[in-house]
Amino acid sequence: MSARKTIFLTGVTGTLGKEIVKKLLITTDDHLYLLIRRKNRFTHWDRVRKILAEMGLEIFLGTRVQVMEGDITRPGFGLEPHDLEILQREVTEFYHIAALTALNGSEAECMRINVGGTEEALKLAWQFRKSGCLERFFYFSTAYVSGSLRRFTALEDELPEQPYHANFYESSKYRAESKVREAMHAGLPVTIFRPSIVVGHSQTGAVSEFNVIYPFMKLFVHGLLSKLPTRLENSFNIVPIDFVVDAALAIARQENSVGRTFHLVTQQPPTMETLLELKEAEYPEIPDFEILDPDTFSKEALASNEQFVYEMLAPYLGYLNGLLGFDTTNTEKALEGTGVKFPKTDYDFCRTIFQYAVNSGYLIVPQKA
Ligand SMILES: NC(=O)c1ccc[n+]([C@@H]2O[C@H](COP(=O)([O-])OP(=O)(O)OC[C@H]3O[C@@H](n4cnc5c(N)ncnc54)[C@H](OP(=O)(O)O)[C@@H]3O)[C@@H](O)[C@H]2O)c1
């Protein structure tokens, strides 16, 4: 184990944040300060207790894990002065993971949480850096900052000047990453991670939340949509959650990852054809769906009830059309010798994540007649 760090993290109640906390607790002896907001009738303490209990790690609460109430959209995250003082004095690493990840989020909410929240994170990071002991700032961006609507290969250490965004999530993450890059160029020791579409564990398919691609799968499995404008050869970049966590933490430990950006993606994304093969071979009971040429597709080709569903799907379509490719030079170099390998996202992996979603009751496959 390397020297003990004191790490401040946001977004730890979310899909990725939870797994990062778990891995840090299991593989290091770092101390963690978690920023959590109150939600419904649950306090930040209730929420962290539940998460750690689910992981079997509640023993660390109050010892290696401290929790602070806050909301990233509030000035200084709305932290109590006493908490702020502790963070300023102790934090050596800051992971800003929190975001609004809904692909159908409104422009105002995406900007408020993703851009505003990141601006507040950067202000705090500067404060911890100037009068504290902050050594690293890690920011979770997305591989889709470049936009999913144009054929293009995204490079790691830059943002395109003319992105083609499909939704306000992408455009707000682009604006947020621009702010982070400005801070990096101004001397903040920043490392940026850009995962693609995060799905379940590489071996088990397990995931705590069924986000992003899963609701899309549901539309077809539950027979709500029967046609899709895409091509059989079009790919979609899914990445298992354990790869994202393992790669990010391996890269975070490297001193020379400061000032760099890393695509945490698969290098061989599955195609629509893989999905159709999976359906035919394993789940023939799922209603058939037809692939239509996107160049000539018109919404009117759909039945009226499906037109409504299709509109809900619009923010997702870019992810399924494989237009955006990702350079992985930085990630390849950084992972050399770490034991972390780019994931296999082939037919078997698609089957694993699908089966997990079925076995956990998220997807309900029609019974054979
Ligand atoms: N999942 C993916 O496919 C994917 C792909 C690429 C990049 N990313 C990026 O990775 C990061 C984590 O994604 P995720 O999938 O783990 O997200 P997620 O499951 O949607 O979780 C979002 C997290 O952000 C927190 N949050 C949102 N608004 C907040 C606020 N105002 N104050 C405090 N906390 C707030 C949430 O807290 P509450 O529980 O209180 O709501 C939750 O912990 C994000 O930055 C995302 O853009 C994710």
PDBQT file of the ligand as one rigid body, heavy atoms in Angstrom, charges set to zero:
ROOT
HETATM    1  N1  LIG A 401     -22.776   6.109 -15.572  1.00  0.00    +0.000 N 
HETATM    2  C1  LIG A 401     -22.248   6.368 -16.765  1.00  0.00    +0.000 C 
HETATM    3  O1  LIG A 401     -22.561   5.691 -17.759  1.00  0.00    +0.000 OA
HETATM    4  C2  LIG A 401     -21.240   7.484 -16.928  1.00  0.00    +0.000 A 
HETATM    5  C3  LIG A 401     -20.564   7.561 -18.143  1.00  0.00    +0.000 A 
HETATM    6  C4  LIG A 401     -19.636   8.572 -18.330  1.00  0.00    +0.000 A 
HETATM    7  C5  LIG A 401     -19.393   9.481 -17.337  1.00  0.00    +0.000 A 
HETATM    8  N2  LIG A 401     -20.056   9.395 -16.167  1.00  0.00    +0.000 N 
HETATM    9  C6  LIG A 401     -19.787  10.418 -15.164  1.00  0.00    +0.000 C 
HETATM   10  O2  LIG A 401     -19.387   9.760 -13.973  1.00  0.00    +0.000 OA
HETATM   11  C7  LIG A 401     -19.902  10.461 -12.838  1.00  0.00    +0.000 C 
HETATM   12  C8  LIG A 401     -20.730   9.513 -11.993  1.00  0.00    +0.000 C 
HETATM   13  O3  LIG A 401     -21.777   8.983 -12.777  1.00  0.00    +0.000 OA
HETATM   14  P1  LIG A 401     -22.831   7.970 -12.144  1.00  0.00    +0.000 P 
HETATM   15  O4  LIG A 401     -23.376   7.177 -13.240  1.00  0.00    +0.000 OA
HETATM   16  O5  LIG A 401     -22.245   7.325 -10.967  1.00  0.00    +0.000 OA
HETATM   17  O6  LIG A 401     -23.955   8.992 -11.683  1.00  0.00    +0.000 OA
HETATM   18  P2  LIG A 401     -25.280   8.703 -10.852  1.00  0.00    +0.000 P 
HETATM   19  O7  LIG A 401     -25.423   7.264 -10.531  1.00  0.00    +0.000 OA
HETATM   20  O8  LIG A 401     -26.397   9.395 -11.557  1.00  0.00    +0.000 OA
HETATM   21  O9  LIG A 401     -24.985   9.471  -9.474  1.00  0.00    +0.000 OA
HETATM   22  C9  LIG A 401     -24.889  10.861  -9.458  1.00  0.00    +0.000 C 
HETATM   23  C10 LIG A 401     -24.284  11.266  -8.131  1.00  0.00    +0.000 C 
HETATM   24  O10 LIG A 401     -24.190  12.708  -8.095  1.00  0.00    +0.000 OA
HETATM   25  C11 LIG A 401     -24.806  13.152  -6.892  1.00  0.00    +0.000 C 
HETATM   26  N3  LIG A 401     -25.387  14.478  -7.050  1.00  0.00    +0.000 N 
HETATM   27  C12 LIG A 401     -26.156  14.923  -8.065  1.00  0.00    +0.000 A 
HETATM   28  N4  LIG A 401     -26.535  16.194  -7.810  1.00  0.00    +0.000 NA
HETATM   29  C13 LIG A 401     -25.966  16.541  -6.619  1.00  0.00    +0.000 A 
HETATM   30  C14 LIG A 401     -25.994  17.723  -5.837  1.00  0.00    +0.000 A 
HETATM   31  N5  LIG A 401     -26.668  18.803  -6.226  1.00  0.00    +0.000 N 
HETATM   32  N6  LIG A 401     -25.282  17.741  -4.684  1.00  0.00    +0.000 NA
HETATM   33  C15 LIG A 401     -24.610  16.639  -4.260  1.00  0.00    +0.000 A 
HETATM   34  N7  LIG A 401     -24.550  15.481  -4.973  1.00  0.00    +0.000 NA
HETATM   35  C16 LIG A 401     -25.228  15.446  -6.126  1.00  0.00    +0.000 A 
HETATM   36  C17 LIG A 401     -25.893  12.125  -6.628  1.00  0.00    +0.000 C 
HETATM   37  O11 LIG A 401     -26.315  12.251  -5.286  1.00  0.00    +0.000 OA
HETATM   38  P3  LIG A 401     -27.809  11.891  -4.814  1.00  0.00    +0.000 P 
HETATM   39  O12 LIG A 401     -27.784  10.421  -4.529  1.00  0.00    +0.000 OA
HETATM   40  O13 LIG A 401     -27.994  12.730  -3.602  1.00  0.00    +0.000 OA
HETATM   41  O14 LIG A 401     -28.745  12.250  -5.929  1.00  0.00    +0.000 OA
HETATM   42  C18 LIG A 401     -25.129  10.839  -6.924  1.00  0.00    +0.000 C 
HETATM   43  O15 LIG A 401     -24.283  10.516  -5.865  1.00  0.00    +0.000 OA
HETATM   44  C19 LIG A 401     -20.702  11.636 -13.402  1.00  0.00    +0.000 C 
HETATM   45  O16 LIG A 401     -19.888  12.773 -13.376  1.00  0.00    +0.000 OA
HETATM   46  C20 LIG A 401     -21.008  11.227 -14.821  1.00  0.00    +0.000 C 
HETATM   47  O17 LIG A 401     -21.156  12.338 -15.656  1.00  0.00    +0.000 OA
HETATM   48  C21 LIG A 401     -20.986   8.412 -15.923  1.00  0.00    +0.000 A 
ENDROOT
TORSDOF 0
